[in-house]
């Protein structure tokens, strides 16, 4: 008799202490759980083996990427329900070290019994190989030049054609700036223009764009504000794409794209620096160095616009752990910091912070548009990368949209100035005039 779904639902309730909020469908076509809810599809027993060998988020991620797990129905609703039941039920406990968590599980009779029952359902006791999309584990100190290049390559060198489908014609991979009725392209252009106005760009100025992506910021600044711009990236594929766009726009005399790390720049100073969606790659150990380097690269009176994702602060910041799914499949070695810490480190480097603008809701809207693009072009995206890679991006962007909407993470534009000795930052008395 087909009953795997009922057994799995009972196990989930035993572990969680409450019924699973989504419906389950197992490999034997049995179903259990609330009717009308999104359906979590367990396609095969290998999904269970992944969870037994890697309990928690990493096991779930591997099963999702490999296609062993799927969701039918509203993916956002399913993720919201699962987050409330699993990931958010005890955040302090979830941050304990793996050995302590394992010891607690072994001592819990309820969890031991659930584990024995799960063993009966798994089939052959063989550890499944991780999906090929999983980043190789690197060794050595975090955020060296070599390791950062490897991390950036994993994330960005998956094919420019894939990103064209997901990001759309703007080719901007950071949150847009939305007005009612705007298209994604309108909103991305508005964000680039907002950055330019905050930086006070004018003809003849020299701009450095750190983490320039596919060149959209330097193109906009050169075309609309007449600046001379240098964009740097660690991705060879991004650089090639950006150079092609610049040549087609007839701006090769005013815009230069380099495959270069911010720590390698020696031809400053610049009038302005933009860093849009790049600082998340810097890491706690290197952030003071990052802030000091950008301060040094600016002329006195020059402005920095730092656009960066932030997480909520923890009572014990030493307990911060990088999300396993994102670390293995999306941003290897990426780290988030609270916005207060970012502001403090910029000030410690010598900057005067003049404005902080939260754009949290804007990123949620942007991510939902990217997910819609991916789903609309699903077959093409699979051909351009792999089924697993497309599944990584769908889960990552949908879950991130919910995290922004629920205030689990945010994104902020921090405007800072290398204020000269005179004390005059060169800003208007009412800085928010750039919104008019």
GUDO-159868 format. One record per residue (C-alpha): y, x, z; residue in one letter; residue number from 1. Coordinates in nm, 2 decimals. Each point is the difference from the previous one (the first is absolute). Example, Ala and Ser with C-alpha at 12.3 -4.5 7.8 and 13.67 -1.06 7.14 Angstrom:
      c2      c1      c3  resn  resi
   -0.45    1.23    0.78     A     1
    0.34    0.14   -0.07     S     2
END
This chain:
      c2      c1      c3  resn  resi
    0.00    0.00    0.00     X     1
    0.34    0.13   -0.09     X     2
    0.18    0.06    0.33     X     3
    0.17    0.34   -0.02     X     4
    0.35   -0.15    0.02     X     5
   -0.08   -0.19    0.31     X     6
   -0.14    0.31    0.17     X     7
    0.30    0.20   -0.10     X     8
    0.25   -0.27    0.12     X     9
   -0.19   -0.01    0.33     X    10
    0.02    0.38    0.04     X    11
    0.37    0.00   -0.08     X    12
    0.06   -0.27    0.27     X    13
   -0.21    0.20    0.24     X    14
    0.21    0.32   -0.06     X    15
    0.35   -0.17   -0.02     X    16
   -0.06   -0.26    0.27     X    17
    0.13   -0.27   -0.24     X    18
   -0.12   -0.15   -0.33     X    19
    0.08    0.19   -0.31     X    20
    0.31   -0.17   -0.16     X    21
   -0.12    0.04   -0.36     X    22
   -0.30   -0.14   -0.18     X    23
   -0.29    0.23   -0.07     X    24
   -0.22    0.02   -0.30     X    25
   -0.30    0.24    0.01     X    26
   -0.21    0.17   -0.27     X    27
   -0.26   -0.28    0.03     X    28
    0.27   -0.26   -0.09     X    29
    0.00   -0.15    0.35     X    30
    0.34   -0.10    0.15     X    31
    0.14   -0.05    0.34     X    32
    0.33   -0.04    0.16     X    33
    0.30   -0.24   -0.02     X    34
    0.01   -0.20   -0.33     X    35
    0.31    0.03   -0.20     X    36
    0.08    0.35    0.13     X    37
    0.01    0.31   -0.22     X    38
   -0.36    0.14   -0.06     X    39
   -0.10    0.35    0.10     X    40
   -0.28    0.08   -0.24     X    41
   -0.26    0.25    0.12     X    42
   -0.16    0.09   -0.34     X    43
   -0.28    0.22    0.13     X    44
   -0.16    0.16    0.30     X    45
    0.17    0.33   -0.08     X    46
    0.32   -0.15    0.14     X    47
   -0.17   -0.02    0.34     X    48
   -0.13    0.35   -0.02     X    49
    0.35    0.13   -0.07     X    50
    0.12   -0.18    0.32     X    51
   -0.29    0.15    0.20     X    52
    0.06    0.35   -0.12     X    53
    0.38   -0.03    0.03     X    54
    0.09   -0.28    0.24     X    55
    0.35   -0.14   -0.03     X    56
    0.27    0.03   -0.26     X    57
   -0.15    0.28   -0.21     X    58
   -0.34   -0.17   -0.04     X    59
    0.18   -0.32   -0.10     X    60
    0.22    0.19   -0.24     X    61
   -0.30    0.17   -0.17     X    62
   -0.18   -0.33   -0.04     X    63
    0.31   -0.16   -0.15     X    64
    0.07    0.29   -0.25     X    65
   -0.37    0.02   -0.10     X    66
    0.00   -0.38   -0.07     X    67
   -0.25   -0.07    0.28     X    68
    0.25   -0.23    0.16     X    69
    0.24   -0.23   -0.17     X    70
    0.23   -0.30    0.07     X    71
    0.00   -0.33   -0.18     X    72
    0.31   -0.21    0.04     X    73
    0.34    0.10    0.14     X    74
   -0.02    0.38    0.07     X    75
    0.32   -0.01    0.21     X    76
   -0.13   -0.28    0.22     X    77
   -0.34    0.17    0.04     X    78
    0.17    0.33    0.11     X    79
    0.23   -0.18    0.24     X    80
   -0.29   -0.18    0.16     X    81
   -0.21    0.31    0.03     X    82
    0.29    0.21    0.14     X    83
    0.05   -0.26    0.27     X    84
   -0.37    0.00    0.10     X    85
   -0.09    0.36   -0.04     X    86
    0.28    0.26   -0.03     X    87
    0.26   -0.15    0.22     X    88
   -0.22   -0.14    0.28     X    89
    0.03    0.32    0.21     X    90
    0.23    0.26   -0.16     X    91
   -0.01    0.23    0.30     X    92
   -0.38    0.00   -0.01     X    93
    0.00    0.07   -0.37     X    94
    0.20    0.31    0.05     X    95
   -0.25    0.17    0.23     X    96
   -0.18    0.30   -0.12     X    97
   -0.32   -0.06   -0.20     X    98
   -0.23    0.15    0.27     X    99
    0.15   -0.22    0.27     X   100
   -0.03   -0.31   -0.22     X   101
   -0.37    0.08   -0.08     X   102
   -0.08    0.06    0.37     X   103
    0.16   -0.34    0.09     X   104
   -0.21   -0.17   -0.27     X   105
   -0.32    0.15    0.13     X   106
    0.07   -0.12    0.35     X   107
    0.08   -0.36   -0.12     X   108
   -0.33   -0.21    0.00     X   109
    0.15   -0.24   -0.24     X   110
    0.09    0.27   -0.26     X   111
   -0.34    0.17    0.05     X   112
   -0.18   -0.33   -0.08     X   113
    0.22   -0.06   -0.30     X   114
   -0.07    0.35   -0.13     X   115
   -0.38   -0.06    0.03     X   116
    0.03   -0.33   -0.19     X   117
    0.21    0.17   -0.27     X   118
   -0.26    0.27   -0.04     X   119
   -0.26   -0.27   -0.09     X   120
    0.23   -0.12   -0.28     X   121
    0.10    0.33   -0.16     X   122
   -0.31    0.10   -0.19     X   123
   -0.09    0.37   -0.06     X   124
    0.17    0.22    0.26     X   125
    0.17    0.23   -0.25     X   126
    0.38    0.09    0.02     X   127
    0.17   -0.12   -0.32     X   128
    0.22    0.26   -0.17     X   129
    0.37   -0.06    0.02     X   130
    0.17   -0.15   -0.31     X   131
    0.12    0.27   -0.25     X   132
    0.36   -0.12    0.06     X   133
    0.00    0.13    0.35     X   134
    0.21    0.31    0.04     X   135
   -0.18    0.32    0.09     X   136
    0.05    0.11    0.35     X   137
    0.23    0.30    0.00     X   138
    0.01    0.28    0.26     X   139
    0.26    0.22    0.14     X   140
    0.35   -0.08    0.14     X   141
    0.16   -0.33   -0.10     X   142
    0.29    0.00   -0.25     X   143
   -0.03    0.35   -0.15     X   144
    0.13    0.03   -0.35     X   145
   -0.36    0.01   -0.14     X   146
   -0.13   -0.29    0.21     X   147
    0.31   -0.22   -0.08     X   148
   -0.06    0.06   -0.37     X   149
   -0.36   -0.12    0.03     X   150
    0.10   -0.31    0.19     X   151
    0.27   -0.09   -0.25     X   152
   -0.23    0.06   -0.30     X   153
   -0.26   -0.24    0.16     X   154
    0.26   -0.28    0.03     X   155
    0.20    0.04   -0.32     X   156
   -0.21    0.17   -0.26     X   157
   -0.22   -0.30   -0.07     X   158
    0.16   -0.08   -0.34     X   159
    0.36   -0.10   -0.09     X   160
   -0.13   -0.29   -0.20     X   161
   -0.15   -0.15    0.31     X   162
    0.33    0.02    0.18     X   163
    0.18   -0.16   -0.29     X   164
   -0.22   -0.30    0.04     X   165
    0.06   -0.03    0.37     X   166
    0.36    0.11    0.04     X   167
    0.13   -0.15   -0.32     X   168
    0.27    0.14   -0.23     X   169
    0.22    0.13    0.28     X   170
   -0.27    0.25    0.11     X   171
    0.15    0.01    0.35     X   172
   -0.25    0.05    0.28     X   173
    0.20   -0.11    0.30     X   174
    0.14   -0.33    0.12     X   175
    0.24   -0.19   -0.22     X   176
    0.32   -0.16    0.12     X   177
   -0.03   -0.38   -0.06     X   178
    0.24   -0.28   -0.07     X   179
   -0.11   -0.36   -0.06     X   180
   -0.14   -0.05   -0.35     X   181
   -0.03    0.38   -0.07     X   182
   -0.28    0.15   -0.20     X   183
   -0.18    0.31    0.12     X   184
    0.19    0.21   -0.25     X   185
    0.34   -0.16    0.11     X   186
   -0.08    0.07    0.36     X   187
   -0.11    0.36   -0.06     X   188
    0.32    0.07   -0.20     X   189
    0.20   -0.15    0.28     X   190
   -0.17    0.23    0.25     X   191
    0.07    0.31   -0.21     X   192
    0.36   -0.11   -0.03     X   193
    0.03   -0.06    0.37     X   194
   -0.12    0.36    0.07     X   195
    0.26    0.13   -0.25     X   196
    0.28   -0.19    0.17     X   197
   -0.10    0.11    0.34     X   198
    0.00    0.36   -0.12     X   199
    0.34   -0.04   -0.15     X   200
   -0.11    0.14   -0.33     X   201
    0.27    0.08   -0.26     X   202
    0.01    0.19   -0.34     X   203
   -0.07    0.37    0.02     X   204
   -0.17   -0.01    0.35     X   205
   -0.33    0.17    0.05     X   206
   -0.29   -0.21    0.13     X   207
   -0.34    0.11    0.13     X   208
   -0.27   -0.27    0.01     X   209
   -0.28    0.10    0.22     X   210
   -0.33   -0.16   -0.10     X   211
    0.14   -0.12   -0.33     X   212
   -0.31   -0.19   -0.12     X   213
    0.02   -0.10   -0.36     X   214
    0.37    0.09   -0.02     X   215
    0.16   -0.35    0.05     X   216
    0.26    0.11    0.26     X   217
    0.13    0.31   -0.19     X   218
    0.01   -0.20   -0.32     X   219
    0.20   -0.28    0.15     X   220
    0.24    0.24    0.18     X   221
    0.06    0.21   -0.31     X   222
    0.04   -0.30   -0.24     X   223
    0.21   -0.23    0.23     X   224
    0.19    0.25    0.22     X   225
    0.03    0.31   -0.23     X   226
   -0.16    0.25    0.25     X   227
   -0.20    0.31   -0.07     X   228
   -0.34   -0.05    0.16     X   229
   -0.31    0.20    0.11     X   230
   -0.31   -0.20    0.08     X   231
   -0.30    0.17    0.17     X   232
   -0.36   -0.12    0.03     X   233
   -0.34    0.15    0.08     X   234
   -0.17   -0.21   -0.27     X   235
   -0.05    0.16   -0.34     X   236
   -0.06   -0.35   -0.15     X   237
    0.32   -0.14    0.14     X   238
    0.20    0.30   -0.12     X   239
   -0.13   -0.03   -0.35     X   240
    0.08   -0.37   -0.01     X   241
    0.35    0.04    0.14     X   242
    0.08    0.28   -0.24     X   243
   -0.10   -0.22   -0.29     X   244
    0.22   -0.29    0.13     X   245
    0.30    0.24    0.04     X   246
   -0.04    0.14   -0.35     X   247
   -0.02   -0.36   -0.15     X   248
    0.32   -0.08    0.19     X   249
    0.18    0.30   -0.14     X   250
    0.07    0.14    0.35     X   251
   -0.19    0.34   -0.01     X   252
    0.34    0.18    0.03     X   253
    0.07   -0.18    0.33     X   254
   -0.34   -0.06    0.16     X   255
   -0.26    0.25    0.10     X   256
   -0.35   -0.09    0.13     X   257
   -0.19    0.27    0.19     X   258
   -0.35    0.02    0.15     X   259
    0.13    0.14    0.32     X   260
   -0.02   -0.05    0.38     X   261
    0.32   -0.06    0.20     X   262
   -0.08    0.33    0.19     X   263
    0.02    0.19   -0.33     X   264
    0.35   -0.10   -0.11     X   265
    0.24    0.30   -0.01     X   266
    0.29   -0.11   -0.23     X   267
    0.20   -0.22    0.24     X   268
    0.24   -0.13    0.10     X   269
    0.00   -0.36   -0.13     X   270
    0.27   -0.26    0.04     X   271
   -0.26   -0.27    0.09     X   272
   -0.37   -0.02    0.08     X   273
   -0.22   -0.31   -0.04     X   274
   -0.35   -0.02    0.15     X   275
   -0.16   -0.33   -0.08     X   276
   -0.35   -0.07    0.13     X   277
   -0.08    0.37    0.03     X   278
    0.05    0.08    0.37     X   279
   -0.32   -0.18    0.10     X   280
   -0.19    0.29   -0.15     X   281
    0.19    0.26    0.21     X   282
   -0.19   -0.04    0.33     X   283
    0.11    0.04    0.36     X   284
   -0.07    0.37    0.01     X   285
    0.24    0.06   -0.30     X   286
    0.27   -0.26    0.04     X   287
    0.24    0.23    0.18     X   288
   -0.04    0.25   -0.28     X   289
    0.05   -0.28   -0.26     X   290
    0.32   -0.12    0.17     X   291
    0.14    0.36    0.04     X   292
   -0.08    0.08   -0.37     X   293
    0.18   -0.30   -0.13     X   294
    0.30    0.07    0.23     X   295
    0.02    0.36   -0.14     X   296
   -0.03   -0.12   -0.36     X   297
    0.31   -0.23    0.04     X   298
    0.36    0.11   -0.03     X   299
    0.22   -0.07    0.30     X   300
    0.10   -0.37   -0.04     X   301
   -0.31   -0.07   -0.20     X   302
   -0.21   -0.31    0.06     X   303
   -0.38   -0.05    0.05     X   304
   -0.16   -0.34   -0.07     X   305
   -0.34    0.00    0.17     X   306
   -0.21   -0.30   -0.09     X   307
   -0.32    0.00    0.22     X   308
   -0.27   -0.23    0.13     X   309
   -0.01   -0.03    0.38     X   310
   -0.26   -0.12    0.25     X   311
    0.05   -0.16    0.33     X   312
    0.03    0.25    0.29     X   313
   -0.29    0.05    0.24     X   314
    0.02    0.02    0.38     X   315
   -0.19    0.33   -0.04     X   316
    0.10    0.17   -0.32     X   317
   -0.27    0.26    0.04     X   318
   -0.25   -0.28   -0.06     X   319
    0.12   -0.06   -0.35     X   320
   -0.28    0.01   -0.26     X   321
    0.03   -0.02   -0.38     X   322
   -0.16   -0.31   -0.15     X   323
   -0.35    0.11   -0.12     X   324
    0.00   -0.21   -0.32     X   325
    0.34    0.12   -0.11     X   326
   -0.08    0.36    0.09     X   327
   -0.33    0.01   -0.20     X   328
    0.10   -0.22   -0.29     X   329
    0.37   -0.03   -0.05     X   330
    0.23    0.26    0.17     X   331
   -0.20    0.30    0.13     X   332
    0.18    0.16    0.29     X   333
    0.28   -0.26   -0.01     X   334
    0.16   -0.08    0.34     X   335
    0.25   -0.26    0.11     X   336
    0.26    0.04    0.28     X   337
    0.22   -0.25    0.18     X   338
    0.35   -0.03   -0.15     X   339
    0.16    0.12    0.32     X   340
   -0.19    0.33   -0.02     X   341
    0.10    0.05   -0.36     X   342
    0.37   -0.05    0.09     X   343
   -0.03    0.24    0.30     X   344
   -0.16    0.27   -0.22     X   345
    0.27   -0.03   -0.26     X   346
    0.26    0.03    0.27     X   347
   -0.18    0.30    0.15     X   348
    0.02    0.17   -0.34     X   349
    0.38   -0.04    0.00     X   350
    0.05   -0.32   -0.19     X   351
    0.24   -0.28    0.11     X   352
   -0.19   -0.33   -0.05     X   353
    0.25   -0.26   -0.13     X   354
   -0.21   -0.30   -0.09     X   355
   -0.35   -0.14    0.04     X   356
   -0.10   -0.30   -0.21     X   357
   -0.34   -0.17    0.05     X   358
   -0.16   -0.13   -0.32     X   359
   -0.33   -0.12    0.15     X   360
   -0.01   -0.34   -0.17     X   361
    0.10    0.16   -0.33     X   362
   -0.32    0.22    0.00     X   363
   -0.22   -0.30    0.07     X   364
    0.14   -0.18   -0.31     X   365
   -0.04    0.32   -0.21     X   366
   -0.36    0.04    0.10     X   367
   -0.09   -0.35   -0.08     X   368
    0.14    0.05   -0.35     X   369
   -0.20    0.31   -0.04     X   370
   -0.32   -0.18    0.11     X   371
    0.08   -0.27   -0.25     X   372
    0.04    0.26   -0.28     X   373
   -0.33    0.16    0.09     X   374
   -0.18   -0.33    0.01     X   375
    0.15   -0.11   -0.33     X   376
   -0.10    0.33   -0.17     X   377
   -0.33    0.04    0.20     X   378
   -0.23    0.08   -0.29     X   379
    0.24    0.25   -0.15     X   380
    0.06    0.17    0.34     X   381
   -0.38    0.03    0.05     X   382
   -0.03    0.17   -0.34     X   383
    0.29    0.23    0.07     X   384
   -0.14    0.12    0.33     X   385
   -0.32   -0.14    0.15     X   386
   -0.11   -0.32    0.17     X   387
    0.01    0.17    0.33     X   388
    0.35    0.13   -0.05     X   389
    0.13   -0.34   -0.10     X   390
   -0.16   -0.15    0.31     X   391
    0.17    0.27    0.22     X   392
    0.34   -0.09   -0.13     X   393
   -0.06   -0.38    0.02     X   394
   -0.10    0.03    0.37     X   395
    0.26    0.26    0.09     X   396
    0.29   -0.19   -0.15     X   397
   -0.10   -0.34    0.12     X   398
   -0.06    0.12    0.36     X   399
    0.33    0.20   -0.01     X   400
    0.19   -0.31   -0.11     X   401
   -0.14   -0.19    0.31     X   402
    0.09    0.30    0.22     X   403
    0.36   -0.01   -0.11     X   404
    0.02   -0.38    0.03     X   405
   -0.14    0.01    0.36     X   406
    0.23    0.28    0.11     X   407
   -0.29    0.24    0.05     X   408
    0.18    0.25   -0.22     X   409
    0.35    0.02   -0.15     X   410
    0.21    0.20   -0.24     X   411
    0.35    0.13    0.05     X   412
    0.27    0.17   -0.20     X   413
    0.17    0.26    0.22     X   414
    0.33    0.13   -0.13     X   415
    0.09    0.34    0.15     X   416
    0.28    0.25   -0.06     X   417
    0.04    0.37    0.03     X   418
    0.33   -0.06    0.17     X   419
    0.24    0.30   -0.05     X   420
    0.18    0.17    0.29     X   421
    0.31   -0.22   -0.06     X   422
   -0.20   -0.30    0.12     X   423
    0.08   -0.20   -0.31     X   424
   -0.33   -0.13   -0.15     X   425
    0.17   -0.13   -0.32     X   426
   -0.12   -0.35    0.06     X   427
    0.20   -0.33   -0.01     X   428
    0.09   -0.14    0.34     X   429
   -0.23   -0.30   -0.07     X   430
   -0.31    0.16   -0.15     X   431
   -0.17   -0.32   -0.10     X   432
    0.26   -0.05   -0.28     X   433
   -0.27    0.14   -0.24     X   434
   -0.16   -0.35    0.02     X   435
    0.29   -0.17   -0.16     X   436
END
